[in-house]
Amino acid sequence: APTVGQPATREESALKNVRIWFEKKGAARYISHLDLTRNMARGLKLSGLPVWYTEGFNQRIYINYAVPLSLGFEGLYEIIDIRLTDDNYPLDTLPQRLNGVSVPGIEFIRAAEPSLPTKDICFAGYRLQFDSAEIFPELEKFLSQESVICQKRDKRGGTKDFDIIPNIKSFELTGSTAQFILAAGNNGSLNPSLIMSAFFEQTKTPPAYFTVTRYMLYDGAMNEFN
């Protein structure tokens, strides 16, 4: 295995693909995706794991995020893919080694070889917690419409018309909690913040405070993504 901080090189075809699940909670939900990537690279380096570095002039640890989490959201089922240069490395020890060098709020849960490519992610489960259920009757009416058009920012920085409803697989309003299964992944995604922004704007409902937790990722058959 390489010493800490030194890139390990090996033919890409012989590398071991590893999927790591982690939670992002508490104050860590305010870590941006860019800073999270830096922290992940730092932690992997400090852990001494036999990680694979990309080749070329600017070598870096290979890290692939399944579906990046929005700033301010908590995540209970976050996924990164890495590659190891040691085929026999015991993956059950990996979370403990990473937790020993992790930042507060980032906890590594388990590691295994991937079952599916990340492109097979189709849905994500979100839980929105409100202070009260006062807005829920109006929210249920809003979500029960055949179409809700709003403006969504595109990759070029502009905006386009976007229909929210086809991208909501299901929703449930219970107590003061709203639970959504939303489209996610490479084939299109819906952020729950966009739903709520459209609701407050189009119904003229005064904005209400809520927190967001992404608790699961699913494949197209609604199986837990592994």
ZIBEL-V784405 format. One record per pair of residues at least 4 apart in sequence whose ideal C-beta (glycine too) atoms are under 8 Angstrom apart, sorted by the first residue. I is the first residue (numbers start at 0). J is the second residue. D is the distance in Angstrom with one decimal. If there is no record, write none. Layout:
I:J:D
I:J:D
This chain:
0:7:7.3
0:47:7.2
0:48:7.9
0:49:4.2
0:84:7.7
0:85:6.0
1:5:4.5
1:6:6.8
1:7:4.2
1:49:6.1
1:84:7.6
2:47:7.7
3:44:6.6
3:45:6.6
3:47:4.8
4:44:5.4
6:52:3.7
6:58:5.1
7:49:5.4
7:50:6.6
7:51:6.1
7:52:6.5
7:84:4.4
8:51:8.0
8:52:7.1
8:54:7.2
8:84:7.7
9:13:5.8
9:14:6.1
9:51:6.6
9:84:4.5
10:14:7.6
11:51:7.8
11:82:7.8
13:86:7.7
14:51:5.3
14:82:4.2
14:83:6.8
14:84:6.4
15:82:6.5
15:83:4.4
15:84:7.5
15:85:6.9
15:86:5.1
15:88:7.0
15:112:7.4
16:80:6.5
16:82:5.8
16:112:6.2
16:113:5.6
17:80:6.9
17:81:5.3
17:82:6.8
17:83:5.6
17:90:6.4
17:93:7.3
17:110:5.7
17:111:7.5
17:112:6.6
17:113:7.8
18:78:6.1
18:79:7.6
18:80:5.4
18:110:6.8
18:111:5.8
18:112:6.9
18:113:4.4
18:225:7.4
19:78:7.1
19:79:5.2
19:80:7.6
19:81:6.6
19:93:6.8
19:94:7.4
19:97:7.4
19:107:6.2
19:109:7.6
19:110:4.8
20:76:6.5
20:77:6.9
20:78:5.9
20:107:7.4
20:108:4.5
20:109:5.2
20:110:7.4
21:77:5.1
21:78:7.9
21:79:7.3
21:97:8.0
21:105:6.1
21:106:6.2
21:107:4.7
21:108:6.0
22:73:7.8
22:74:6.5
22:75:5.3
22:76:7.9
22:77:6.7
22:105:7.3
22:106:4.8
22:108:6.4
23:27:5.0
23:28:6.1
23:30:7.4
23:35:7.5
23:68:6.2
23:73:6.3
23:74:4.4
23:77:5.6
23:104:6.5
23:105:5.9
24:28:6.6
24:73:4.9
24:74:7.7
24:75:7.6
24:104:5.3
24:106:7.4
25:73:7.7
25:103:7.0
25:104:4.3
26:103:6.7
26:104:5.4
27:102:6.7
27:103:6.6
27:104:2.6
27:105:5.3
28:70:7.6
28:71:5.7
28:72:6.0
28:73:4.9
28:74:7.8
28:104:7.2
29:70:6.7
29:71:6.4
30:34:5.0
30:35:5.0
30:38:6.9
30:102:7.6
30:104:7.6
30:105:7.9
31:35:6.7
31:70:5.7
32:36:6.5
32:64:7.7
32:67:4.9
32:68:7.3
32:70:7.3
33:37:6.8
34:38:6.3
35:39:6.2
35:105:7.9
36:40:6.5
36:62:6.5
36:64:7.8
37:41:6.3
38:42:6.1
38:101:7.9
38:102:5.5
38:105:7.1
39:43:6.2
39:62:5.6
39:79:6.5
40:44:6.3
40:59:6.8
40:60:4.9
40:62:6.6
41:45:6.2
41:100:7.8
42:46:6.1
42:97:5.8
42:100:4.8
42:101:5.6
42:102:7.7
43:48:6.0
43:50:5.1
43:60:5.3
43:62:7.4
43:81:6.8
43:97:7.3
44:50:7.7
44:60:6.8
45:100:4.3
46:96:4.7
46:97:5.5
46:99:7.3
46:100:5.4
47:96:7.4
48:83:6.8
48:88:7.4
48:93:6.9
48:96:6.6
48:97:7.8
49:83:5.2
49:84:4.7
49:85:4.3
49:88:6.2
50:60:5.1
50:61:7.3
50:81:5.8
50:82:7.1
50:83:6.3
50:84:7.5
51:60:7.5
51:61:5.4
51:81:7.4
51:82:3.9
51:83:6.6
51:84:5.5
52:58:4.5
52:59:6.3
52:60:5.7
52:61:6.9
53:58:5.8
53:59:5.5
53:60:7.8
53:61:5.5
54:58:6.6
60:81:7.2
61:81:6.1
61:82:5.3
62:79:5.5
62:80:7.5
62:81:5.9
63:79:6.6
63:80:4.3
63:81:7.7
63:117:6.8
64:77:7.9
64:78:7.2
64:79:5.6
65:77:7.5
65:78:3.8
65:79:7.3
65:80:7.4
65:117:4.6
65:120:6.0
65:216:6.3
65:224:7.4
66:78:7.7
66:117:7.6
66:120:5.9
66:123:6.5
66:183:5.4
66:184:6.2
66:188:7.3
66:216:6.4
68:72:5.2
68:74:4.6
68:77:6.1
68:213:6.2
69:190:6.0
69:192:6.8
69:211:7.6
71:211:7.1
72:211:4.6
72:212:6.9
72:213:5.8
73:210:7.2
73:211:7.1
73:212:4.4
73:213:7.3
74:212:7.2
74:213:4.8
75:212:6.4
75:213:7.0
75:214:4.7
75:215:7.6
76:213:6.9
76:214:6.1
76:215:5.0
76:216:5.7
77:213:7.8
78:117:7.4
78:216:6.8
78:224:7.5
80:113:6.4
80:117:6.9
83:88:5.3
88:93:7.6
89:93:7.7
90:110:4.4
90:111:6.0
90:112:7.5
91:110:7.4
92:96:6.1
93:97:6.3
93:107:7.4
93:110:4.2
94:98:6.0
94:107:4.0
94:108:6.1
94:109:5.9
94:110:6.0
95:99:6.7
95:107:8.0
96:100:7.6
97:101:5.8
97:107:4.4
98:106:6.2
98:107:5.3
101:105:4.7
101:106:6.9
101:107:6.6
111:225:7.3
113:225:7.3
114:225:4.3
115:119:4.4
115:218:6.2
115:224:6.5
115:225:6.4
117:184:7.7
118:184:7.0
118:185:5.2
119:184:7.8
119:218:5.1
119:219:6.8
119:224:7.2
120:183:5.9
120:184:4.0
120:185:7.7
120:216:5.3
120:217:7.3
120:218:6.7
120:224:5.4
121:182:7.0
121:183:6.8
121:184:5.5
121:186:7.0
121:217:6.3
121:218:5.9
121:219:4.3
122:168:5.8
122:180:5.4
122:181:6.6
122:182:6.4
122:183:5.6
122:184:7.8
122:216:7.4
122:217:4.2
122:218:7.9
122:219:7.9
122:221:6.6
123:180:7.4
123:181:5.7
123:183:3.8
123:188:7.6
123:213:5.7
123:215:7.0
123:216:5.5
123:217:7.1
124:178:7.2
124:179:7.2
124:180:5.5
124:213:6.9
124:214:5.1
124:215:3.9
124:216:7.7
124:217:7.1
125:178:7.1
125:179:4.7
125:180:8.0
125:181:6.3
125:191:4.8
125:211:6.0
125:212:7.0
125:213:5.4
125:214:7.3
126:176:6.1
126:177:7.6
126:178:5.3
126:211:7.4
126:212:4.7
126:213:8.0
126:214:5.7
127:176:6.9
127:177:4.3
127:178:7.5
127:179:7.3
127:191:6.0
127:195:7.4
127:209:4.9
127:210:7.2
127:211:5.5
128:175:6.7
128:176:5.6
128:209:6.1
128:210:4.9
128:212:7.4
129:134:7.2
129:175:4.7
129:176:7.3
129:177:7.0
129:207:5.8
129:208:7.2
129:209:4.7
130:175:6.8
130:207:6.9
130:208:5.8
130:209:7.8
131:175:5.5
131:207:7.8
132:172:7.2
132:174:6.4
132:175:4.7
133:207:7.4
134:138:5.3
134:204:5.8
134:207:5.5
135:139:6.1
135:172:4.7
135:175:8.0
135:177:7.4
136:140:6.8
137:141:6.3
137:198:7.9
137:202:5.8
137:204:5.9
138:142:6.2
138:172:6.7
138:177:7.0
138:198:6.0
139:143:6.1
139:172:5.8
140:144:7.6
141:147:7.0
141:198:5.1
141:201:7.3
141:202:5.9
142:147:7.9
142:164:7.7
142:167:6.8
142:170:5.6
142:194:7.7
144:164:6.5
145:164:6.6
146:162:5.4
146:164:5.6
147:162:6.6
147:163:4.4
147:164:5.4
147:197:6.0
147:201:7.3
148:160:5.4
148:161:7.0
148:162:5.6
148:163:7.8
149:160:7.7
149:161:5.8
149:163:6.2
149:193:6.6
149:196:7.4
149:197:4.1
149:200:7.8
149:201:7.6
150:158:4.5
150:159:7.2
150:160:6.9
150:161:7.0
151:158:6.6
151:159:6.0
151:160:7.8
151:161:3.7
151:193:6.5
152:156:6.9
152:157:7.2
152:158:5.6
153:157:5.3
153:158:6.8
153:159:5.3
161:193:7.8
162:166:7.5
163:167:6.5
163:189:6.5
163:193:6.9
163:194:5.8
163:197:6.2
166:181:6.1
166:182:4.1
166:187:6.6
166:188:7.6
166:189:3.9
167:179:6.4
167:180:7.5
167:181:6.0
167:182:7.9
167:189:6.8
167:194:7.4
168:180:4.2
168:181:6.8
168:182:7.1
168:221:8.0
169:179:7.3
169:180:4.6
170:177:6.7
170:178:6.7
170:179:5.0
170:180:7.6
171:177:7.4
171:178:4.6
172:176:7.6
172:177:5.3
172:178:7.9
173:178:7.1
177:209:7.7
179:191:5.7
179:194:7.3
180:217:7.4
180:221:7.8
181:188:7.2
181:189:4.4
181:190:7.8
181:191:6.6
182:186:7.5
182:187:5.3
182:188:5.6
182:189:5.1
183:188:4.6
183:189:7.6
183:216:6.8
184:188:6.3
189:193:6.4
189:194:7.0
190:194:7.7
191:195:6.5
191:211:5.8
192:196:6.1
192:211:7.1
193:197:6.3
194:198:6.3
195:199:6.3
195:209:7.0
196:200:6.2
197:201:5.6
198:202:5.8
198:204:6.6
199:203:8.0
199:204:5.3
199:205:7.5
199:206:4.9
199:207:7.9
215:223:6.5
215:224:7.9
216:223:7.7
216:224:4.2
217:221:5.0
217:222:6.4
217:223:6.6
217:224:5.7
218:222:5.1
218:224:5.2
